[in-house]
């Protein structure tokens, strides 16, 4: 799991990115030095739409990608090969990674600024059908993707300089998907955000003072009120959070107190797949297949204990664009009450 930093002043040129720390907020920013974009190239990006041609899709022809690290075919793991014929979900290293595997974590300080090399893993999780988004998946297809998330999480958590593992999915051009073929990404980072540490500290203080998890208390309240509940089954709750940051923001929480996603059981994964399918289908049908992002929040894998945390998935349909107030004041604006959003989604069958 997360190794102690091995610091050395070396040449950063071989890395496709570097992590720079803003000295006042102490937030980390990824500078994608290896992407090679010139300023004038951003003007063209605004006019581009996500390519939707399976004949030229790099994820349909797996032979064009790096050697897969994990292949599943209808729920069963098969031996990795360079050009597998039968697969339904596949994981391979990103050809244009934001982070690169390294034996050393190098730091450089220049005046008030700090940067470290972008050491880590960057993988793509692709599903077979070029046009079928996860909102159209069956529960068994989503279960297979969840299996892959868990498997890769457990494998990567034991690698060097892995402090946090980010699992996320971008659907649609405005959500950041440059390739239309449905895929998720897994990125490991050697650091975690100061904001996460603030959240963890608040949760720890609450746990020590009240002898209970704050997330668990929220879930207990929400399940009694039922105003913001979208769906629930035996093990999971889907809800629109009380202080939603955007219209139709939705979250999936385990009902039982669980700090670590990677410890999810086989039985629980089936219930999670059902909750996932219901959430994505309601967003797909109810909002006419909007662009969206979803991502996992779980405890860091840095060898510390976080019994006061409660893992969950967050979903953000792209219903608006952040403007000056949101960006400047750092206060999110949602154009619909979460109670009305939940009521709308509940009715989608």
C-alpha positions as a LaTeX table, in Angstrom:
\begin{tabular}{lrrr}
\hline
Residue & $x$ (\AA) & $y$ (\AA) & $z$ (\AA) \\
\hline
Unk1 & 0.00 & 0.00 & 0.00 \\
Unk2 & 1.03 & 3.67 & 0.24 \\
Unk3 & 4.82 & 3.78 & 0.55 \\
Unk4 & 6.71 & 6.58 & 2.25 \\
Unk5 & 7.92 & 9.12 & $-0.27$ \\
Unk6 & 11.40 & 8.52 & $-1.66$ \\
Unk7 & 12.42 & 12.07 & $-2.50$ \\
Unk8 & 15.10 & 12.97 & $-5.03$ \\
Unk9 & 15.72 & 15.97 & $-7.24$ \\
Unk10 & 15.70 & 14.50 & $-10.74$ \\
Unk11 & 14.55 & 15.23 & $-14.26$ \\
Unk12 & 10.74 & 15.13 & $-14.54$ \\
Unk13 & 10.75 & 15.01 & $-18.35$ \\
Unk14 & 9.98 & 11.30 & $-18.66$ \\
Unk15 & 6.68 & 11.62 & $-16.81$ \\
Unk16 & 3.46 & 12.54 & $-18.63$ \\
Unk17 & 2.39 & 14.74 & $-15.73$ \\
Unk18 & 3.46 & 16.38 & $-12.53$ \\
Unk19 & 1.55 & 17.19 & $-9.38$ \\
Unk20 & 1.79 & 20.80 & $-8.32$ \\
Unk21 & 0.65 & 22.00 & $-4.91$ \\
Unk22 & $-1.00$ & 25.37 & $-4.48$ \\
Unk23 & 0.78 & 26.76 & $-1.41$ \\
Unk24 & $-2.20$ & 28.48 & 0.26 \\
Unk25 & $-5.03$ & 25.95 & $-0.10$ \\
Unk26 & $-2.47$ & 23.09 & $-0.30$ \\
Unk27 & $-4.59$ & 21.52 & $-3.04$ \\
Unk28 & $-2.86$ & 19.36 & $-5.62$ \\
Unk29 & $-3.25$ & 20.03 & $-9.34$ \\
Unk30 & $-2.24$ & 17.67 & $-12.16$ \\
Unk31 & $-0.32$ & 19.42 & $-14.93$ \\
Unk32 & $-0.51$ & 17.07 & $-17.93$ \\
Unk33 & 2.90 & 17.90 & $-19.37$ \\
Unk34 & 2.92 & 14.85 & $-21.62$ \\
Unk35 & $-0.26$ & 15.71 & $-23.52$ \\
Unk36 & 1.73 & 18.19 & $-25.62$ \\
Unk37 & $-1.10$ & 20.65 & $-26.27$ \\
Unk38 & $-0.35$ & 24.16 & $-27.44$ \\
Unk39 & $-2.63$ & 27.01 & $-26.31$ \\
Unk40 & $-4.17$ & 27.48 & $-29.77$ \\
Unk41 & $-5.30$ & 23.83 & $-29.85$ \\
Unk42 & $-7.97$ & 24.49 & $-27.21$ \\
Unk43 & $-9.93$ & 26.58 & $-29.71$ \\
Unk44 & $-10.45$ & 23.48 & $-31.85$ \\
Unk45 & $-11.54$ & 21.33 & $-28.92$ \\
Unk46 & $-14.68$ & 23.39 & $-28.36$ \\
Unk47 & $-15.93$ & 22.52 & $-31.84$ \\
Unk48 & $-15.25$ & 18.81 & $-31.56$ \\
Unk49 & $-17.89$ & 16.30 & $-30.52$ \\
Unk50 & $-17.24$ & 12.84 & $-29.17$ \\
Unk51 & $-16.50$ & 10.52 & $-32.07$ \\
Unk52 & $-19.19$ & 7.86 & $-32.46$ \\
Unk53 & $-17.79$ & 5.65 & $-35.24$ \\
Unk54 & $-17.14$ & 2.07 & $-34.16$ \\
Unk55 & $-15.08$ & 1.39 & $-37.29$ \\
Unk56 & $-12.38$ & 3.76 & $-36.08$ \\
Unk57 & $-12.86$ & 3.18 & $-32.36$ \\
Unk58 & $-9.59$ & 2.32 & $-30.57$ \\
Unk59 & $-11.49$ & 0.42 & $-27.87$ \\
Unk60 & $-13.30$ & $-1.81$ & $-30.36$ \\
Unk61 & $-9.97$ & $-3.00$ & $-31.77$ \\
Unk62 & $-8.18$ & $-4.07$ & $-28.61$ \\
Unk63 & $-5.04$ & $-4.97$ & $-30.57$ \\
Unk64 & $-4.34$ & $-1.22$ & $-30.84$ \\
Unk65 & $-4.10$ & $-0.92$ & $-27.04$ \\
Unk66 & $-1.54$ & $-1.90$ & $-24.44$ \\
Unk67 & $-1.61$ & $-5.50$ & $-23.24$ \\
Unk68 & $-4.69$ & $-6.05$ & $-21.02$ \\
Unk69 & $-4.16$ & $-6.58$ & $-17.31$ \\
Unk70 & $-7.61$ & $-8.10$ & $-16.71$ \\
Unk71 & $-10.17$ & $-9.69$ & $-19.02$ \\
Unk72 & $-13.66$ & $-10.93$ & $-18.16$ \\
Unk73 & $-16.01$ & $-12.82$ & $-20.43$ \\
Unk74 & $-19.59$ & $-13.13$ & $-19.19$ \\
Unk75 & $-18.53$ & $-12.88$ & $-15.57$ \\
Unk76 & $-15.54$ & $-15.21$ & $-15.74$ \\
Unk77 & $-11.90$ & $-14.10$ & $-15.69$ \\
Unk78 & $-9.79$ & $-15.33$ & $-18.61$ \\
Unk79 & $-6.06$ & $-15.28$ & $-19.27$ \\
Unk80 & $-4.78$ & $-11.89$ & $-20.56$ \\
Unk81 & $-3.56$ & $-11.80$ & $-24.16$ \\
Unk82 & $-2.64$ & $-9.04$ & $-26.61$ \\
Unk83 & $-5.69$ & $-9.47$ & $-28.85$ \\
Unk84 & $-8.45$ & $-11.43$ & $-27.10$ \\
Unk85 & $-11.46$ & $-12.37$ & $-29.21$ \\
Unk86 & $-13.98$ & $-13.16$ & $-26.49$ \\
Unk87 & $-14.35$ & $-10.51$ & $-23.82$ \\
Unk88 & $-17.15$ & $-8.49$ & $-22.27$ \\
Unk89 & $-15.16$ & $-6.24$ & $-19.92$ \\
Unk90 & $-11.46$ & $-5.52$ & $-20.26$ \\
Unk91 & $-8.82$ & $-3.46$ & $-18.45$ \\
Unk92 & $-5.68$ & $-2.12$ & $-20.12$ \\
Unk93 & $-3.13$ & 0.63 & $-19.41$ \\
Unk94 & $-4.06$ & 4.01 & $-20.87$ \\
Unk95 & $-1.92$ & 4.75 & $-23.96$ \\
Unk96 & $-1.80$ & 8.41 & $-22.96$ \\
Unk97 & $-1.54$ & 8.16 & $-19.17$ \\
Unk98 & $-1.79$ & 11.05 & $-16.75$ \\
Unk99 & 0.40 & 9.04 & $-14.36$ \\
Unk100 & 3.31 & 6.68 & $-14.96$ \\
Unk101 & 4.63 & 3.73 & $-12.97$ \\
Unk102 & 7.82 & 4.65 & $-11.10$ \\
Unk103 & 10.17 & 3.19 & $-8.49$ \\
Unk104 & 10.80 & 6.63 & $-7.01$ \\
Unk105 & 8.64 & 9.50 & $-5.93$ \\
Unk106 & 10.60 & 12.65 & $-6.70$ \\
Unk107 & 10.02 & 16.07 & $-5.19$ \\
Unk108 & 11.26 & 19.46 & $-6.27$ \\
Unk109 & 10.83 & 22.75 & $-4.45$ \\
Unk110 & 11.17 & 26.08 & $-6.24$ \\
Unk111 & 10.62 & 29.11 & $-4.04$ \\
Unk112 & 7.19 & 28.76 & $-2.39$ \\
Unk113 & 6.14 & 25.97 & $-4.77$ \\
Unk114 & 6.26 & 22.18 & $-4.50$ \\
Unk115 & 5.86 & 19.59 & $-7.23$ \\
Unk116 & 6.28 & 15.83 & $-7.42$ \\
Unk117 & 6.42 & 13.54 & $-10.42$ \\
Unk118 & 3.17 & 11.94 & $-11.57$ \\
Unk119 & 3.94 & 8.46 & $-10.27$ \\
Unk120 & 1.01 & 6.07 & $-10.43$ \\
Unk121 & $-1.21$ & 3.88 & $-12.59$ \\
Unk122 & $-3.74$ & 4.94 & $-15.22$ \\
Unk123 & $-6.01$ & 2.22 & $-16.62$ \\
Unk124 & $-9.06$ & 2.01 & $-18.85$ \\
Unk125 & $-12.05$ & $-0.27$ & $-18.11$ \\
Unk126 & $-13.93$ & $-0.86$ & $-21.39$ \\
Unk127 & $-17.11$ & $-2.81$ & $-22.00$ \\
Unk128 & $-17.70$ & $-4.59$ & $-25.31$ \\
Unk129 & $-20.70$ & $-2.86$ & $-26.90$ \\
Unk130 & $-19.64$ & 0.38 & $-28.62$ \\
Unk131 & $-22.99$ & 2.15 & $-28.35$ \\
Unk132 & $-24.67$ & 0.65 & $-25.29$ \\
Unk133 & $-24.10$ & 2.91 & $-22.30$ \\
Unk134 & $-24.23$ & 1.71 & $-18.71$ \\
Unk135 & $-27.72$ & 3.19 & $-18.41$ \\
Unk136 & $-28.83$ & 0.43 & $-20.78$ \\
Unk137 & $-26.94$ & $-2.40$ & $-19.09$ \\
Unk138 & $-28.51$ & $-5.36$ & $-17.34$ \\
Unk139 & $-27.75$ & $-5.89$ & $-13.66$ \\
Unk140 & $-25.41$ & $-8.77$ & $-14.55$ \\
Unk141 & $-23.42$ & $-6.56$ & $-16.93$ \\
Unk142 & $-23.06$ & $-3.89$ & $-14.27$ \\
Unk143 & $-22.09$ & $-6.55$ & $-11.73$ \\
Unk144 & $-19.22$ & $-7.55$ & $-14.03$ \\
Unk145 & $-17.96$ & $-3.97$ & $-14.13$ \\
Unk146 & $-18.17$ & $-3.77$ & $-10.32$ \\
Unk147 & $-16.18$ & $-7.04$ & $-10.13$ \\
Unk148 & $-13.49$ & $-5.39$ & $-12.25$ \\
Unk149 & $-13.45$ & $-2.25$ & $-10.09$ \\
Unk150 & $-12.92$ & $-4.36$ & $-6.98$ \\
Unk151 & $-10.31$ & $-6.65$ & $-8.53$ \\
Unk152 & $-8.18$ & $-3.82$ & $-9.88$ \\
Unk153 & $-8.56$ & $-1.86$ & $-6.64$ \\
Unk154 & $-7.21$ & $-4.76$ & $-4.60$ \\
Unk155 & $-4.32$ & $-5.32$ & $-7.03$ \\
Unk156 & $-3.31$ & $-1.67$ & $-7.27$ \\
Unk157 & $-3.57$ & $-0.99$ & $-3.54$ \\
Unk158 & $-0.47$ & $-3.14$ & $-3.01$ \\
Unk159 & 1.65 & $-1.24$ & $-5.54$ \\
Unk160 & 4.26 & 1.41 & $-4.70$ \\
Unk161 & 3.23 & 5.01 & $-4.09$ \\
Unk162 & $-0.49$ & 4.32 & $-4.22$ \\
Unk163 & $-2.14$ & 6.54 & $-1.63$ \\
Unk164 & $-5.57$ & 6.83 & $-3.22$ \\
Unk165 & $-7.37$ & 4.99 & $-6.03$ \\
Unk166 & $-9.78$ & 7.00 & $-8.15$ \\
Unk167 & $-12.45$ & 5.02 & $-10.02$ \\
Unk168 & $-14.65$ & 7.14 & $-12.28$ \\
Unk169 & $-16.78$ & 7.06 & $-15.41$ \\
Unk170 & $-17.34$ & 9.89 & $-17.92$ \\
Unk171 & $-20.32$ & 9.56 & $-20.26$ \\
Unk172 & $-20.62$ & 12.08 & $-23.07$ \\
Unk173 & $-18.46$ & 14.87 & $-24.44$ \\
Unk174 & $-19.42$ & 17.54 & $-21.88$ \\
Unk175 & $-18.58$ & 15.07 & $-19.10$ \\
Unk176 & $-15.04$ & 14.68 & $-20.44$ \\
Unk177 & $-15.39$ & 11.49 & $-22.54$ \\
Unk178 & $-13.18$ & 12.09 & $-25.59$ \\
Unk179 & $-14.01$ & 8.59 & $-26.88$ \\
Unk180 & $-17.68$ & 7.64 & $-27.08$ \\
Unk181 & $-17.10$ & 3.91 & $-26.47$ \\
Unk182 & $-18.35$ & 3.29 & $-22.89$ \\
Unk183 & $-15.43$ & 3.07 & $-20.52$ \\
Unk184 & $-14.37$ & 3.89 & $-16.98$ \\
Unk185 & $-10.94$ & 4.87 & $-15.75$ \\
Unk186 & $-8.83$ & 3.96 & $-12.75$ \\
Unk187 & $-6.08$ & 6.35 & $-11.66$ \\
Unk188 & $-3.87$ & 5.97 & $-8.62$ \\
Unk189 & $-2.22$ & 8.97 & $-7.00$ \\
Unk190 & 0.62 & 9.20 & $-4.48$ \\
Unk191 & $-1.25$ & 11.95 & $-2.62$ \\
Unk192 & $-4.82$ & 12.64 & $-1.58$ \\
Unk193 & $-6.54$ & 16.01 & $-1.53$ \\
Unk194 & $-6.40$ & 18.24 & 1.58 \\
Unk195 & $-10.20$ & 18.52 & 1.27 \\
Unk196 & $-10.47$ & 14.76 & 1.78 \\
Unk197 & $-8.34$ & 15.00 & 4.91 \\
Unk198 & $-10.61$ & 17.74 & 6.25 \\
Unk199 & $-13.65$ & 15.52 & 5.63 \\
Unk200 & $-11.95$ & 12.57 & 7.31 \\
Unk201 & $-11.06$ & 14.71 & 10.31 \\
Unk202 & $-14.65$ & 15.96 & 10.66 \\
Unk203 & $-15.96$ & 12.40 & 10.44 \\
Unk204 & $-13.42$ & 11.19 & 13.00 \\
Unk205 & $-14.36$ & 13.96 & 15.45 \\
Unk206 & $-18.06$ & 13.22 & 15.01 \\
Unk207 & $-17.45$ & 9.50 & 15.52 \\
Unk208 & $-15.48$ & 10.11 & 18.72 \\
Unk209 & $-18.06$ & 12.52 & 20.13 \\
Unk210 & $-21.22$ & 10.62 & 19.17 \\
Unk211 & $-20.02$ & 7.00 & 18.96 \\
Unk212 & $-21.62$ & 6.69 & 15.51 \\
Unk213 & $-20.89$ & 7.37 & 11.86 \\
Unk214 & $-22.27$ & 10.67 & 10.53 \\
Unk215 & $-23.14$ & 9.03 & 7.20 \\
Unk216 & $-25.10$ & 6.34 & 9.04 \\
Unk217 & $-27.04$ & 9.01 & 10.92 \\
Unk218 & $-27.81$ & 10.80 & 7.63 \\
Unk219 & $-29.03$ & 7.55 & 6.08 \\
Unk220 & $-31.21$ & 6.80 & 9.10 \\
Unk221 & $-32.82$ & 10.26 & 8.82 \\
Unk222 & $-33.28$ & 10.03 & 5.03 \\
Unk223 & $-34.90$ & 6.59 & 5.24 \\
Unk224 & $-37.39$ & 7.91 & 7.80 \\
Unk225 & $-38.23$ & 11.07 & 5.86 \\
Unk226 & $-38.24$ & 9.37 & 2.44 \\
Unk227 & $-38.41$ & 12.74 & 0.64 \\
Unk228 & $-35.07$ & 12.33 & $-1.09$ \\
Unk229 & $-34.95$ & 8.54 & $-1.49$ \\
Unk230 & $-34.93$ & 7.39 & $-5.12$ \\
Unk231 & $-34.57$ & 3.64 & $-4.56$ \\
Unk232 & $-33.51$ & 1.13 & $-1.95$ \\
Unk233 & $-33.03$ & $-2.60$ & $-1.72$ \\
Unk234 & $-31.90$ & $-4.86$ & 1.09 \\
Unk235 & $-28.37$ & $-3.46$ & 1.24 \\
Unk236 & $-28.22$ & $-0.10$ & $-0.58$ \\
Unk237 & $-29.93$ & 3.29 & $-0.61$ \\
Unk238 & $-30.09$ & 5.63 & $-3.61$ \\
Unk239 & $-30.86$ & 9.25 & $-2.75$ \\
Unk240 & $-30.58$ & 12.85 & $-3.90$ \\
Unk241 & $-28.52$ & 14.51 & $-1.14$ \\
Unk242 & $-30.05$ & 17.24 & 1.03 \\
Unk243 & $-27.50$ & 19.83 & $-0.15$ \\
Unk244 & $-27.20$ & 18.69 & $-3.77$ \\
Unk245 & $-24.39$ & 20.46 & $-5.60$ \\
Unk246 & $-26.14$ & 20.17 & $-8.96$ \\
Unk247 & $-29.53$ & 19.19 & $-10.37$ \\
Unk248 & $-30.21$ & 15.46 & $-10.03$ \\
Unk249 & $-27.03$ & 14.70 & $-8.12$ \\
Unk250 & $-27.53$ & 11.14 & $-6.87$ \\
Unk251 & $-25.62$ & 8.89 & $-4.49$ \\
Unk252 & $-25.56$ & 5.19 & $-3.64$ \\
Unk253 & $-24.71$ & 4.25 & $-0.04$ \\
Unk254 & $-24.46$ & 0.84 & 1.62 \\
Unk255 & $-27.01$ & 0.64 & 4.43 \\
Unk256 & $-24.54$ & $-1.07$ & 6.73 \\
Unk257 & $-21.53$ & 0.86 & 7.93 \\
Unk258 & $-18.73$ & 0.03 & 5.45 \\
Unk259 & $-15.57$ & 2.19 & 5.23 \\
Unk260 & $-13.87$ & 0.23 & 2.42 \\
Unk261 & $-15.42$ & $-0.46$ & $-0.98$ \\
Unk262 & $-12.77$ & $-3.07$ & $-1.81$ \\
Unk263 & $-14.06$ & $-5.33$ & 1.00 \\
Unk264 & $-17.50$ & $-5.67$ & $-0.57$ \\
Unk265 & $-18.84$ & $-9.24$ & $-0.60$ \\
Unk266 & $-20.15$ & $-11.18$ & $-3.58$ \\
Unk267 & $-23.70$ & $-10.99$ & $-2.23$ \\
Unk268 & $-23.45$ & $-7.23$ & $-1.71$ \\
Unk269 & $-22.12$ & $-6.70$ & $-5.24$ \\
Unk270 & $-25.35$ & $-8.15$ & $-6.63$ \\
Unk271 & $-27.40$ & $-5.66$ & $-4.60$ \\
Unk272 & $-25.06$ & $-2.86$ & $-5.63$ \\
Unk273 & $-25.47$ & $-3.82$ & $-9.28$ \\
Unk274 & $-29.25$ & $-3.57$ & $-8.90$ \\
Unk275 & $-28.93$ & $-0.11$ & $-7.31$ \\
Unk276 & $-26.48$ & 0.96 & $-10.01$ \\
Unk277 & $-28.73$ & $-0.25$ & $-12.82$ \\
Unk278 & $-31.77$ & 1.48 & $-11.35$ \\
Unk279 & $-29.90$ & 4.77 & $-10.85$ \\
Unk280 & $-28.34$ & 4.89 & $-14.30$ \\
Unk281 & $-31.52$ & 3.77 & $-16.06$ \\
Unk282 & $-33.59$ & 6.45 & $-14.32$ \\
Unk283 & $-31.04$ & 9.10 & $-15.32$ \\
Unk284 & $-30.86$ & 7.71 & $-18.87$ \\
Unk285 & $-34.62$ & 7.58 & $-19.41$ \\
Unk286 & $-35.80$ & 10.42 & $-17.21$ \\
Unk287 & $-33.26$ & 12.98 & $-18.43$ \\
Unk288 & $-33.05$ & 11.72 & $-22.04$ \\
Unk289 & $-29.57$ & 10.18 & $-21.84$ \\
Unk290 & $-27.64$ & 13.17 & $-20.50$ \\
Unk291 & $-23.88$ & 13.35 & $-20.24$ \\
Unk292 & $-22.80$ & 12.44 & $-16.71$ \\
Unk293 & $-19.95$ & 11.52 & $-14.41$ \\
Unk294 & $-19.91$ & 9.02 & $-11.59$ \\
Unk295 & $-17.12$ & 8.17 & $-9.21$ \\
Unk296 & $-16.29$ & 6.20 & $-6.09$ \\
Unk297 & $-15.51$ & 7.70 & $-2.71$ \\
Unk298 & $-13.85$ & 5.24 & $-0.35$ \\
Unk299 & $-11.25$ & 5.32 & 2.42 \\
Unk300 & $-7.61$ & 5.90 & 1.37 \\
Unk301 & $-5.35$ & 2.87 & 0.96 \\
Unk302 & $-2.45$ & 4.30 & 2.97 \\
Unk303 & $-2.29$ & 1.61 & 5.67 \\
Unk304 & $-4.22$ & 3.73 & 8.18 \\
Unk305 & $-7.58$ & 2.81 & 9.65 \\
Unk306 & $-10.70$ & 4.81 & 8.74 \\
Unk307 & $-13.50$ & 3.08 & 10.62 \\
Unk308 & $-15.48$ & 6.34 & 10.72 \\
Unk309 & $-15.73$ & 6.61 & 6.91 \\
Unk310 & $-18.62$ & 5.26 & 4.78 \\
Unk311 & $-17.94$ & 4.52 & 1.11 \\
Unk312 & $-20.37$ & 5.53 & $-1.63$ \\
Unk313 & $-20.78$ & 6.32 & $-5.33$ \\
Unk314 & $-21.76$ & 9.78 & $-6.56$ \\
Unk315 & $-23.52$ & 10.55 & $-9.87$ \\
Unk316 & $-23.57$ & 13.96 & $-11.57$ \\
Unk317 & $-25.73$ & 14.43 & $-14.68$ \\
Unk318 & $-24.52$ & 17.39 & $-16.76$ \\
Unk319 & $-27.59$ & 19.60 & $-16.60$ \\
Unk320 & $-25.77$ & 22.96 & $-16.45$ \\
Unk321 & $-22.34$ & 24.58 & $-16.72$ \\
Unk322 & $-20.54$ & 26.11 & $-13.75$ \\
Unk323 & $-20.30$ & 29.88 & $-14.13$ \\
Unk324 & $-18.64$ & 32.79 & $-12.36$ \\
Unk325 & $-20.40$ & 32.49 & $-9.01$ \\
Unk326 & $-19.76$ & 28.76 & $-8.63$ \\
Unk327 & $-16.13$ & 29.07 & $-9.69$ \\
Unk328 & $-15.38$ & 32.22 & $-7.73$ \\
Unk329 & $-17.38$ & 31.69 & $-4.55$ \\
Unk330 & $-16.82$ & 27.90 & $-4.54$ \\
Unk331 & $-20.55$ & 27.52 & $-3.81$ \\
Unk332 & $-22.46$ & 25.13 & $-6.04$ \\
Unk333 & $-25.83$ & 26.06 & $-7.52$ \\
Unk334 & $-28.57$ & 23.49 & $-8.19$ \\
Unk335 & $-31.58$ & 24.53 & $-10.28$ \\
Unk336 & $-34.02$ & 22.05 & $-8.69$ \\
Unk337 & $-34.74$ & 21.01 & $-5.12$ \\
Unk338 & $-33.39$ & 17.51 & $-4.38$ \\
Unk339 & $-36.84$ & 16.55 & $-3.05$ \\
Unk340 & $-38.39$ & 17.27 & $-6.47$ \\
Unk341 & $-35.50$ & 15.58 & $-8.28$ \\
Unk342 & $-35.92$ & 12.42 & $-6.18$ \\
Unk343 & $-39.69$ & 12.43 & $-6.70$ \\
Unk344 & $-39.17$ & 12.70 & $-10.47$ \\
Unk345 & $-36.61$ & 9.88 & $-10.58$ \\
Unk346 & $-38.73$ & 7.62 & $-8.36$ \\
Unk347 & $-41.52$ & 7.71 & $-10.95$ \\
Unk348 & $-39.27$ & 6.60 & $-13.82$ \\
Unk349 & $-39.98$ & 2.93 & $-14.58$ \\
\hline
\end{tabular}
